[in-house]
């Protein structure tokens, strides 16, 4: 068995053992309706509510909105209402790298019900998000989300991957024990192997639930952030000017994480926001 076959054998085992329900998101560039699941566009806002602002009173921009009635089969996720993700449009897209769970320049908002009498034109009278510079925006268009439910095993970018992979590898290959996934990197072909199987194990793409993808490293590996054990939303870069353009820095990805128990309790006050790029 060659190295690629060995890696895939181990991965297929841990993929089954760590499988989670997830929703892949196809983004279609188009004008969206007020309560659609979408990236960009106009946020739904209950009568009397205010647009989220930072501590200087500057409005945040709607990054994404999820109509929770579409989260069919996603255990512990809300099944009604709207879940919204707002970010501040500066050169860091509202991310405080020292306080990634401080909801000042980003905000996660949950509305447990929808008032059908709310009109988009009324919201547009007060929705005027601050944009420091148009060049800083990761997206310009709006996109309707189309959901597909599937199962996903742990990805190579998840901070738990190395421990789980090593344990299974050593069970299957007792004569060739390793201490780290990267112990397999002993020749020039390893990079080519990873490139070949990248789509299988990396976890890239737009999704709700499942396992994350990073271009750098998993921030939950540090400073006790492992309590954020559930992926709320991932929005990847999309380099396609004709069908829609989303770009986090230089080809990066954005993620939001929450603790599973807080998700069950519909408590979105404590969320970890991250984006990174090459």
DOKOLBA-827495 format. One record per atom (N, C-alpha, C): residue in one letter; x, y, z. Coordinates in steps of 0.05 Angstrom, whole numbers, padded with zeros to 5 digits, always signed. Example, Ala and Ser with C-alpha at 12.3 -4.5 7.8 and 13.67 -1.06 7.14 Angstrom:
A+00264-00114+00156;A+00246-00090+00156;A+00264-00066+00156;S+00257-00045+00142;S+00273-00021+00143;S+00258+00001+00157;
END
This chain:
X+00017-00024+00000;X+00000+00000+00000;X+00018+00025+00000;X+00013+00043-00020;X+00030+00067-00020;X+00019+00088-00001;X+00034+00110+00002;X+00027+00130+00023;X+00000+00142+00018;X-00007+00148-00006;X-00033+00160-00012;X-00055+00141-00004;X-00053+00116-00011;X-00073+00096-00004;X-00075+00093+00027;X-00053+00094+00040;X-00053+00092+00070;X-00067+00115+00082;X-00061+00139+00073;X-00074+00163+00084;X-00104+00162+00079;X-00112+00155+00055;X-00141+00153+00049;X-00155+00131+00065;X-00141+00109+00070;X-00153+00088+00086;X-00158+00097+00114;X-00139+00111+00126;X-00142+00122+00153;X-00164+00143+00153;X-00163+00161+00133;X-00183+00182+00133;X-00211+00172+00129;X-00215+00152+00112;X-00242+00141+00108;X-00253+00128+00133;X-00235+00118+00150;X-00243+00106+00176;X-00252+00128+00195;X-00235+00149+00198;X-00243+00170+00217;X-00265+00187+00206;X-00268+00188+00180;X-00290+00203+00168;X-00317+00191+00177;X-00319+00165+00177;X-00343+00151+00186;X-00347+00155+00216;X-00326+00153+00231;X-00328+00154+00260;X-00334+00182+00271;X-00328+00203+00255;X-00332+00230+00264;X-00354+00245+00248;X-00370+00230+00233;X-00389+00242+00215;X-00409+00260+00230;X-00414+00283+00219;X-00434+00302+00229;X-00453+00310+00206;X-00477+00317+00213;X-00495+00329+00193;X-00485+00357+00187;X-00487+00365+00162;X-00479+00392+00154;X-00497+00400+00130;X-00495+00426+00124;X-00510+00437+00101;X-00489+00451+00083;X-00487+00442+00059;X-00470+00457+00040;X-00487+00480+00028;X-00474+00502+00022;X-00488+00526+00013;X-00479+00533-00015;X-00497+00533-00034;X-00492+00544-00060;X-00501+00573-00060;X-00484+00591-00070;X-00491+00619-00071;X-00498+00627-00099;X-00522+00639-00103;X-00531+00648-00129;X-00534+00678-00129;X-00519+00691-00145;X-00520+00721-00146;X-00547+00730-00157;X-00562+00743-00141;X-00589+00753-00149;X-00600+00772-00128;X-00620+00786-00135;X-00635+00803-00116;X-00650+00784-00097;X-00647+00789-00071;X-00659+00771-00051;X-00683+00784-00038;X-00700+00767-00027;X-00723+00777-00011;X-00715+00781+00018;X-00731+00796+00032;X-00724+00805+00059;X-00718+00782+00078;X-00732+00760+00077;X-00728+00739+00096;X-00714+00715+00084;X-00701+00718+00061;X-00686+00697+00048;X-00661+00690+00065;X-00652+00665+00061;X-00625+00658+00069;X-00606+00670+00048;X-00586+00686+00057;X-00571+00701+00037;X-00545+00711+00048;X-00528+00719+00030;X-00504+00735+00036;X-00509+00763+00025;X-00504+00783+00042;X-00509+00811+00033;X-00539+00817+00032;X-00545+00839+00019;X-00573+00847+00016;X-00583+00862+00041;X-00609+00865+00043;X-00621+00880+00065;X-00628+00861+00088;X-00621+00868+00112;X-00627+00850+00135;X-00657+00854+00143;X-00669+00832+00151;X-00695+00834+00165;X-00691+00848+00191;X-00710+00865+00199;X-00709+00879+00225;X-00737+00882+00236;X-00742+00871+00260;X-00768+00874+00272;X-00775+00904+00277;X-00800+00910+00277;X-00809+00937+00283;X-00798+00946+00310;X-00785+00969+00311;X-00774+00980+00336;X-00746+00972+00342;X-00735+00951+00328;X-00708+00943+00333;X-00688+00961+00318;X-00663+00960+00326;X-00642+00977+00314;X-00622+00960+00300;X-00610+00972+00279;X-00587+00959+00265;X-00564+00957+00285;X-00550+00934+00286;X-00527+00931+00303;X-00505+00952+00297;X-00493+00963+00317;X-00472+00983+00314;X-00448+00975+00331;X-00425+00988+00326;X-00401+00984+00343;X-00403+01003+00366;X-00382+01004+00382;X-00383+01021+00406;X-00381+01051+00400;X-00377+01058+00375;X-00377+01086+00367;X-00403+01093+00352;X-00421+01074+00351;X-00447+01079+00339;X-00448+01076+00309;X-00427+01064+00297;X-00426+01060+00268;X-00440+01034+00261;X-00457+01034+00242;X-00473+01010+00234;X-00455+00989+00222;X-00462+00964+00230;X-00449+00941+00217;X-00464+00933+00192;X-00451+00917+00176;X-00463+00908+00150;X-00472+00879+00153;X-00495+00873+00141;X-00504+00845+00141;X-00485+00828+00123;X-00472+00809+00135;X-00456+00790+00120;X-00474+00768+00110;X-00489+00756+00128;X-00506+00733+00121;X-00530+00731+00138;X-00551+00719+00127;X-00576+00715+00141;X-00586+00687+00135;X-00595+00672+00155;X-00604+00645+00151;X-00633+00643+00160;X-00651+00635+00142;X-00678+00629+00150;X-00679+00601+00162;X-00682+00599+00188;X-00678+00575+00203;X-00698+00553+00196;X-00720+00559+00183;X-00739+00538+00175;X-00726+00520+00154;X-00704+00530+00141;X-00690+00514+00121;X-00669+00495+00133;X-00665+00496+00159;X-00645+00480+00172;X-00657+00453+00180;X-00670+00440+00161;X-00684+00415+00166;X-00663+00393+00173;X-00668+00379+00195;X-00651+00357+00203;X-00626+00364+00217;X-00622+00390+00222;X-00598+00399+00236;X-00603+00401+00266;X-00597+00380+00280;X-00602+00378+00309;X-00588+00400+00324;X-00602+00412+00343;X-00593+00433+00360;X-00592+00461+00348;X-00594+00463+00322;X-00596+00489+00309;X-00625+00499+00310;X-00630+00525+00310;X-00657+00535+00311;X-00673+00526+00286;X-00698+00521+00290;X-00715+00511+00268;X-00736+00532+00259;X-00735+00555+00270;X-00752+00577+00262;X-00738+00603+00266;X-00749+00624+00254;X-00737+00651+00257;X-00714+00655+00238;X-00698+00676+00244;X-00676+00684+00227;X-00651+00687+00244;X-00628+00677+00234;X-00602+00680+00246;X-00585+00698+00228;X-00575+00720+00240;X-00561+00740+00224;X-00532+00744+00233;X-00514+00750+00214;X-00486+00754+00220;X-00478+00781+00208;X-00470+00800+00226;X-00462+00827+00217;X-00432+00830+00222;X-00419+00846+00205;X-00391+00852+00208;X-00386+00882+00202;X-00365+00893+00214;X-00357+00920+00209;X-00340+00922+00185;X-00345+00940+00167;X-00330+00941+00142;X-00306+00959+00144;X-00285+00948+00157;X-00259+00961+00158;X-00238+00942+00145;X-00213+00948+00148;X-00193+00931+00134;X-00190+00904+00147;X-00202+00900+00170;X-00201+00873+00183;X-00228+00860+00183;X-00247+00870+00168;X-00274+00859+00166;X-00287+00856+00194;X-00281+00874+00212;X-00293+00873+00238;X-00281+00853+00257;X-00259+00841+00250;X-00246+00821+00268;X-00226+00834+00286;X-00230+00830+00312;X-00210+00838+00332;X-00193+00814+00338;X-00169+00813+00328;X-00153+00789+00330;X-00145+00782+00359;X-00147+00802+00377;X-00141+00797+00405;X-00165+00788+00421;X-00189+00794+00410;X-00214+00787+00423;X-00234+00777+00403;X-00230+00753+00393;X-00246+00743+00371;X-00274+00736+00378;X-00280+00736+00404;X-00307+00731+00413;X-00321+00756+00425;X-00309+00779+00421;X-00320+00804+00430;X-00339+00815+00409;X-00365+00815+00415;X-00384+00824+00395;X-00388+00854+00396;X-00368+00868+00384;X-00369+00897+00381;X-00370+00903+00351;X-00349+00895+00337;X-00347+00900+00308;X-00357+00876+00292;X-00368+00857+00305;X-00385+00837+00292;X-00408+00831+00311;X-00429+00819+00300;X-00452+00813+00317;X-00467+00789+00305;X-00476+00771+00322;X-00494+00749+00314;X-00520+00754+00327;X-00542+00756+00311;X-00568+00764+00321;X-00588+00742+00314;X-00605+00734+00333;X-00625+00715+00328;X-00653+00727+00333;X-00670+00725+00313;X-00699+00733+00316;X-00715+00707+00316;X-00729+00702+00338;X-00743+00676+00340;X-00769+00675+00325;X-00778+00698+00314;X-00802+00699+00298;X-00799+00720+00277;X-00817+00718+00257;X-00816+00736+00234;X-00843+00750+00231;X-00842+00776+00230;X-00866+00792+00226;X-00870+00797+00196;X-00890+00786+00184;X-00894+00788+00155;X-00902+00816+00147;X-00908+00833+00166;X-00916+00861+00159;X-00892+00879+00156;X-00868+00870+00163;X-00844+00887+00159;X-00838+00890+00130;X-00833+00914+00121;X-00827+00920+00093;X-00798+00929+00089;X-00786+00919+00067;X-00759+00925+00061;X-00754+00955+00058;X-00773+00969+00046;X-00769+00998+00042;X-00767+01013+00069;X-00780+01003+00089;X-00779+01016+00116;X-00751+01011+00128;X-00740+00987+00125;X-00714+00982+00135;X-00693+00998+00121;X-00695+01001+00095;X-00676+01016+00079;X-00674+01046+00087;X-00695+01055+00101;X-00694+01083+00110;X-00675+01087+00133;X-00669+01065+00148;X-00650+01067+00170;X-00625+01051+00167;X-00624+01033+00147;X-00601+01016+00144;X-00581+01030+00126;X-00559+01040+00139;X-00538+01055+00125;X-00511+01047+00137;X-00502+01023+00131;X-00478+01012+00144;X-00453+01029+00137;X-00436+01031+00157;X-00411+01045+00154;X-00392+01028+00137;X-00379+01041+00117;X-00359+01027+00101;X-00334+01045+00100;X-00313+01036+00113;X-00289+01052+00115;X-00277+01057+00088;X-00277+01037+00071;X-00266+01039+00044;X-00278+01016+00027;X-00289+01022+00004;X-00301+01001-00013;X-00282+00979-00019;X-00256+00985-00020;X-00236+00964-00026;X-00234+00944-00004;X-00244+00950+00020;X-00242+00932+00043;X-00265+00912+00044;X-00285+00916+00027;X-00308+00898+00028;X-00302+00870+00017;X-00308+00849+00031;X-00303+00822+00020;X-00323+00814-00002;X-00345+00828-00004;X-00365+00823-00025;X-00379+00848-00032;X-00390+00850-00056;X-00406+00873-00065;X-00434+00865-00072;X-00438+00842-00083;X-00464+00833-00092;X-00480+00820-00069;X-00504+00812-00075;X-00520+00796-00056;X-00525+00769-00069;X-00528+00749-00052;X-00529+00721-00061;X-00551+00707-00045;X-00568+00692-00059;X-00587+00675-00046;X-00573+00648-00040;X-00578+00638-00016;X-00567+00612-00008;X-00586+00590-00016;X-00574+00569-00027;X-00589+00544-00034;X-00575+00522-00018;X-00591+00508-00001;X-00580+00489+00018;X-00583+00460+00009;X-00562+00444+00015;X-00563+00415+00011;X-00551+00402+00036;X-00567+00384+00048;X-00558+00370+00072;X-00541+00346+00065;X-00520+00342+00080;X-00502+00319+00076;X-00488+00312+00102;X-00471+00291+00102;X-00455+00284+00125;X-00426+00289+00119;X-00411+00298+00139;X-00383+00305+00135;X-00367+00295+00158;X-00344+00282+00151;X-00325+00274+00172;X-00305+00296+00178;X-00290+00292+00199;X-00271+00313+00208;X-00252+00321+00185;X-00246+00346+00184;X-00229+00357+00163;X-00200+00360+00173;X-00181+00361+00155;X-00153+00362+00163;X-00146+00388+00177;X-00163+00409+00174;X-00157+00435+00186;X-00167+00436+00215;X-00185+00419+00223;X-00196+00419+00250;X-00174+00413+00270;X-00173+00427+00293;X-00151+00424+00311;X-00150+00396+00324;X-00172+00381+00323;X-00173+00354+00333;X-00163+00333+00314;X-00158+00341+00289;X-00152+00322+00267;X-00127+00306+00273;X-00106+00319+00281;X-00080+00305+00284;X-00082+00282+00305;X-00094+00288+00328;X-00097+00267+00348;X-00113+00244+00339;X-00136+00250+00326;X-00153+00228+00316;X-00141+00212+00294;X-00127+00226+00275;X-00114+00212+00253;X-00092+00194+00264;X-00075+00204+00281;X-00052+00189+00292;X-00061+00164+00306;X-00082+00166+00322;X-00092+00143+00337;X-00102+00121+00318;X-00116+00129+00298;X-00127+00109+00279;X-00104+00098+00261;X-00085+00115+00253;X-00063+00105+00237;X-00047+00084+00252;X-00041+00090+00277;X-00025+00071+00293;X-00040+00045+00299;X-00067+00046+00299;X-00083+00022+00302;X-00080+00004+00277;X-00080+00017+00254;X-00080+00003+00228;X-00052-00005+00219;X-00032+00010+00227;X-00005+00005+00217;X+00014+00003+00241;X+00012-00020+00255;X+00027-00023+00280;X+00057-00024+00276;X+00066-00030+00252;X+00095-00032+00248;X+00107-00005+00238;X+00090+00015+00237;X+00100+00041+00227;X+00087+00063+00243;X+00092+00064+00269;X+00079+00083+00287;X+00088+00112+00282;X+00069+00131+00285;X+00075+00159+00281;X+00065+00174+00306;X+00076+00198+00310;X+00068+00216+00332;X+00052+00239+00322;X+00054+00245+00295;X+00039+00267+00283;X+00033+00260+00254;X+00011+00272+00244;X+00005+00268+00216;X+00028+00276+00198;X+00043+00296+00207;X+00065+00307+00191;X+00090+00289+00192;X+00090+00269+00209;X+00112+00249+00208;X+00112+00234+00181;X+00089+00235+00167;X+00088+00222+00141;X+00102+00238+00119;X+00109+00262+00125;X+00121+00280+00106;X+00151+00275+00105;X+00159+00254+00092;X+00188+00247+00091;X+00199+00246+00063;X+00184+00254+00043;X+00194+00255+00016;X+00180+00277+00000;X+00189+00282-00024;X+00179+00304-00040;X+00150+00299-00051;X+00141+00274-00049;X+00115+00268-00060;X+00092+00275-00041;X+00099+00281-00016;X+00078+00285+00004;X+00060+00309-00003;X+00073+00331-00012;X+00058+00354-00020;X+00039+00349-00043;X+00049+00333-00062;X+00032+00326-00085;X+00008+00308-00077;X+00013+00291-00058;X-00009+00274-00048;X-00030+00291-00034;X-00022+00310-00017;X-00041+00327-00004;X-00057+00344-00024;X-00043+00353-00045;X-00057+00369-00065;X-00078+00352-00080;X-00072+00327-00085;X-00091+00309-00098;X-00116+00303-00082;X-00112+00300-00055;X-00135+00293-00038;X-00146+00317-00023;X-00137+00341-00030;X-00145+00365-00015;X-00176+00368-00013;X-00190+00365-00035;X-00219+00368-00035;X-00232+00347-00017;X-00220+00324-00014;X-00231+00303+00003;X-00229+00309+00032;X-00207+00322+00041;X-00202+00325+00069;X-00200+00353+00080;X-00201+00373+00063;X-00196+00401+00073;X-00220+00414+00086;X-00244+00409+00076;X-00268+00421+00088;X-00274+00449+00077;X-00263+00456+00054;X-00268+00482+00043;X-00296+00485+00032;X-00305+00509+00027;X-00332+00514+00016;X-00349+00528+00036;X-00374+00534+00027;X-00394+00548+00044;X-00411+00527+00058;X-00415+00530+00084;X-00430+00509+00098;X-00440+00519+00125;X-00459+00504+00135;X-00469+00507+00162;X-00465+00480+00176;X-00453+00480+00199;X-00447+00454+00213;X-00423+00440+00200;X-00419+00415+00208;X-00397+00400+00198;X-00371+00409+00210;X-00349+00409+00194;X-00322+00416+00203;X-00311+00439+00187;X-00293+00454+00199;X-00283+00479+00186;X-00260+00475+00168;X-00254+00496+00153;X-00231+00499+00136;X-00216+00524+00143;X-00190+00524+00143;X-00174+00548+00148;X-00151+00549+00127;X-00143+00573+00121;X-00118+00575+00105;X-00094+00577+00122;X-00097+00584+00148;X-00075+00585+00166;X-00078+00562+00187;X-00090+00568+00210;X-00093+00547+00230;X-00119+00552+00246;X-00127+00532+00260;X-00152+00533+00276;X-00147+00550+00301;X-00160+00573+00304;X-00156+00590+00328;X-00165+00577+00354;X-00182+00556+00352;X-00192+00543+00376;X-00171+00526+00390;X-00148+00523+00377;X-00126+00508+00388;X-00112+00523+00411;X-00119+00548+00414;X-00104+00565+00433;X-00123+00578+00453;X-00112+00586+00477;X-00125+00603+00496;X-00152+00593+00505;X-00156+00567+00507;X-00181+00557+00517;X-00205+00561+00499;X-00200+00566+00474;X-00222+00571+00455;X-00235+00545+00444;X-00226+00522+00455;X-00237+00497+00445;X-00266+00493+00454;X-00276+00510+00472;X-00304+00508+00480;X-00323+00515+00457;X-00312+00529+00436;X-00328+00535+00412;X-00327+00511+00393;X-00343+00491+00400;X-00340+00465+00387;X-00358+00460+00363;X-00374+00480+00356;X-00394+00477+00334;X-00391+00499+00314;X-00390+00491+00288;X-00389+00510+00266;X-00417+00521+00260;X-00421+00547+00264;X-00446+00559+00258;X-00448+00565+00228;X-00427+00577+00217;X-00428+00585+00189;X-00399+00588+00179;X-00396+00580+00154;X-00370+00584+00140;X-00376+00596+00112;X-00363+00618+00106;X-00365+00630+00080;X-00337+00631+00067;X-00334+00618+00045;X-00308+00616+00032;X-00306+00637+00010;X-00281+00642+00001;X-00277+00660-00022;X-00288+00648-00048;X-00296+00665-00066;X-00307+00657-00092;X-00297+00676-00113;X-00278+00667-00128;X-00264+00685-00148;X-00277+00682-00175;X-00300+00694-00178;X-00316+00690-00202;X-00332+00716-00207;X-00320+00734-00223;X-00333+00760-00227;X-00360+00758-00241;X-00364+00738-00258;X-00389+00735-00273;X-00411+00725-00255;X-00405+00705-00238;X-00426+00693-00221;X-00426+00703-00193;X-00408+00721-00186;X-00406+00732-00159;X-00379+00730-00148;X-00371+00750-00133;X-00343+00752-00123;X-00344+00756-00093;X-00331+00738-00079;X-00327+00741-00050;X-00297+00736-00045;X-00284+00754-00030;X-00256+00751-00026;X-00248+00760+00002;X-00240+00741+00019;X-00230+00746+00046;X-00199+00750+00044;X-00190+00775+00044;X-00162+00780+00041;X-00152+00769+00015;X-00132+00752+00016;X-00120+00740-00008;X-00129+00711-00010;X-00155+00707-00017;X-00165+00680-00021;X-00170+00665+00005;X-00181+00678+00025;X-00185+00666+00051;X-00213+00655+00056;X-00220+00651+00081;X-00245+00639+00089;X-00253+00651+00116;X-00280+00652+00121;X-00291+00663+00145;X-00307+00642+00160;X-00304+00641+00186;X-00319+00621+00202;X-00331+00634+00227;X-00353+00624+00236;X-00365+00631+00262;X-00369+00605+00278;X-00362+00604+00303;X-00364+00581+00320;X-00380+00587+00346;X-00392+00567+00357;X-00408+00570+00382;X-00405+00544+00398;X-00409+00546+00424;X-00410+00523+00441;X-00437+00508+00436;X-00436+00482+00434;X-00460+00467+00428;X-00483+00471+00448;X-00477+00473+00474;X-00498+00477+00494;X-00511+00504+00491;X-00495+00524+00484;X-00506+00551+00480;X-00523+00552+00455;X-00515+00537+00435;X-00531+00535+00411;X-00558+00522+00417;X-00558+00501+00433;X-00583+00488+00441;X-00602+00507+00455;X-00590+00525+00471;X-00606+00544+00486;X-00611+00570+00470;X-00604+00570+00445;X-00608+00593+00427;X-00595+00619+00439;X-00572+00615+00451;X-00557+00637+00463;X-00534+00644+00444;X-00536+00665+00429;X-00516+00673+00409;X-00500+00697+00419;X-00499+00701+00445;X-00483+00723+00456;X-00454+00717+00457;X-00446+00692+00455;X-00418+00683+00458;X-00411+00667+00433;X-00399+00680+00413;X-00392+00668+00388;X-00364+00675+00381;X-00349+00657+00369;X-00322+00661+00360;X-00322+00667+00330;X-00311+00690+00323;X-00309+00698+00294;X-00281+00696+00285;X-00277+00686+00261;X-00250+00683+00251;X-00250+00686+00220;X-00230+00698+00210;X-00224+00695+00181;X-00194+00696+00178;X-00184+00682+00158;X-00156+00683+00152;X-00152+00679+00122;X-00127+00684+00113;X-00122+00682+00085;X-00093+00674+00080;X-00086+00668+00056;X-00059+00659+00049;X-00039+00682+00053;
END
